[in-house]
Amino acid sequence: MKLIYIIVIAICSYRNLTSKPHLAGTPADLEQAEVMKQIWLDQGLDRVDIVGYDVLLSYPAEDDPNLIKLQAG
């Protein structure tokens, strides 16, 4: 029965992660990290840390987005 509970929690976690966009380094990304932290704590982990670090990220330009087109070839 415990295994079924863990599987259900895992499925709910993945659904939560994919429910809305969360581009790295944005407030939505931090919100997702906080949700996962709480899920892991609820599942019995003693401690979960969210550690920030500096990375070089390239964000899409809102006025000139990258587009991908499929072409028959």
Secondary structure, DSSP 8 states (H G I E B T S, - for coil): -HHHHHHHHHHHHHHHHTSS---TTSHHHHHHHHHHHHHHHHTT-S---------------SSS---------
